[in-house]
Amino acid sequence: MDPMTVMWISLVGIGMMVLSALMITFARAKTKGFLRGALSLLAFGLLVVGFMLGVFSIIV
């Protein structure tokens, strides 16, 4: 892979982790019940995918 593609993959991973942090903060502060659990689960999924993209950009 060329370096620019690796850079974009890394930036997408970072963006997903930032979005995950904002979502979990919003979910814990402003929501209750099922919506809170659903947002937290979605945020966790984004965090895991963002982490995997970050690791992928380091390995490649």
Backbone as numpy.savetxt, mean C-alpha at the origin, in Angstrom:
# Nx Ny Nz CAx CAy CAz Cx Cy Cz
15.23 -5.62 -16.81 14.40 -4.43 -16.81 15.27 -3.19 -16.81
14.78 -2.18 -17.49 15.56 -0.95 -17.50 15.33 -0.18 -16.19
16.25 0.68 -15.82 16.17 1.38 -14.53 14.92 2.25 -14.36
14.41 2.83 -15.45 13.22 3.67 -15.32 11.99 2.85 -14.92
11.87 1.67 -15.46 10.75 0.80 -15.10 10.84 0.39 -13.64
12.04 0.08 -13.19 12.23 -0.29 -11.78 11.89 0.89 -10.88
12.24 2.10 -11.31 11.91 3.30 -10.53 10.40 3.47 -10.41
9.67 3.29 -11.51 8.22 3.44 -11.47 7.57 2.37 -10.62
8.08 1.15 -10.68 7.54 0.09 -9.82 7.76 0.44 -8.36
8.92 0.96 -8.04 9.22 1.36 -6.67 8.31 2.50 -6.21
8.09 3.48 -7.07 7.23 4.61 -6.70 5.78 4.17 -6.51
5.32 3.24 -7.33 3.96 2.72 -7.15 3.85 1.99 -5.80
4.87 1.23 -5.45 4.89 0.54 -4.16 4.86 1.52 -2.99
5.65 2.58 -3.09 5.66 3.60 -2.04 4.30 4.28 -1.94
3.72 4.60 -3.09 2.40 5.23 -3.10 1.33 4.35 -2.48
1.41 3.05 -2.75 0.44 2.13 -2.16 0.59 2.05 -0.65
1.81 2.09 -0.17 2.02 2.06 1.28 1.54 3.34 1.95
1.74 4.49 1.29 1.24 5.76 1.83 -0.28 5.75 1.86
-0.90 5.29 0.77 -2.35 5.20 0.72 -2.88 4.26 1.80
-2.16 3.19 2.05 -2.55 2.25 3.09 -2.53 2.93 4.47
-1.49 3.68 4.74 -1.40 4.37 6.03 -2.52 5.39 6.20
-2.84 6.13 5.13 -3.93 7.10 5.21 -5.28 6.41 5.40
-5.48 5.29 4.72 -6.74 4.57 4.86 -6.93 4.00 6.26
-5.88 3.45 6.84 -6.02 2.88 8.18 -6.24 3.98 9.20
-5.61 5.13 9.01 -5.83 6.26 9.91 -7.27 6.73 9.82
-7.79 6.86 8.61 -9.19 7.27 8.42 -10.14 6.23 9.01
-9.87 4.97 8.76 -10.76 3.91 9.24 -10.83 3.88 10.76
-9.71 4.06 11.40 -9.70 4.00 12.87 -10.30 5.26 13.51
-10.17 6.41 12.84 -10.63 7.65 13.44 -12.10 7.97 13.14
-12.58 7.63 11.95 -13.89 8.13 11.52 -14.96 7.07 11.30
-14.61 5.79 11.27 -15.62 4.78 10.94 -15.80 3.78 12.06
-16.90 3.03 11.96 -17.20 2.00 12.94 -17.81 0.80 12.23
-17.77 -0.33 12.89 -18.46 -1.52 12.41 -17.82 -2.16 11.20
-18.71 -2.60 10.28 -18.25 -3.35 9.11 -17.35 -2.51 8.21
-17.67 -1.24 8.03 -16.88 -0.37 7.16 -15.45 -0.23 7.69
-15.32 -0.15 9.00 -13.99 -0.06 9.61 -13.16 -1.32 9.31
-13.78 -2.47 9.45 -13.09 -3.72 9.16 -12.74 -3.85 7.69
-13.67 -3.46 6.82 -13.43 -3.57 5.38 -12.29 -2.64 4.95
-12.30 -1.40 5.45 -11.22 -0.46 5.10 -9.88 -0.93 5.65
-9.89 -1.47 6.85 -8.65 -1.98 7.44 -8.10 -3.16 6.64
-8.99 -4.05 6.21 -8.56 -5.19 5.40 -8.02 -4.74 4.05
-8.68 -3.79 3.43 -8.20 -3.25 2.15 -6.85 -2.55 2.33
-6.71 -1.81 3.41 -5.43 -1.13 3.69 -4.31 -2.14 3.91
-4.61 -3.22 4.61 -3.61 -4.26 4.82 -3.19 -4.89 3.49
-4.16 -5.14 2.63 -3.85 -5.68 1.31 -2.96 -4.75 0.50
-3.27 -3.45 0.54 -2.43 -2.48 -0.16 -1.02 -2.45 0.41
-0.92 -2.56 1.73 0.39 -2.56 2.36 1.22 -3.76 1.92
0.61 -4.92 1.86 1.33 -6.13 1.46 1.77 -6.04 0.00
0.87 -5.59 -0.88 1.22 -5.48 -2.30 2.30 -4.42 -2.50
2.20 -3.29 -1.81 3.22 -2.25 -1.90 4.58 -2.74 -1.41
4.56 -3.53 -0.33 5.81 -4.11 0.17 6.43 -5.06 -0.85
5.58 -5.90 -1.46 6.10 -6.84 -2.45 6.67 -6.11 -3.67
6.03 -5.03 -4.09 6.57 -4.25 -5.21 7.91 -3.61 -4.83
8.02 -3.13 -3.59 9.29 -2.56 -3.13 10.41 -3.58 -3.10
10.11 -4.76 -2.61 11.11 -5.83 -2.57 11.48 -6.24 -4.00
10.49 -6.32 -4.88 10.74 -6.68 -6.28 11.67 -5.65 -6.93
11.45 -4.36 -6.65 12.31 -3.35 -7.27 13.73 -3.39 -6.73
13.92 -3.89 -5.53 15.28 -4.03 -4.98 15.97 -5.24 -5.59
15.23 -6.35 -5.71 15.83 -7.58 -6.21 16.21 -7.47 -7.68
15.34 -6.84 -8.48 15.60 -6.73 -9.93 16.65 -5.70 -10.09
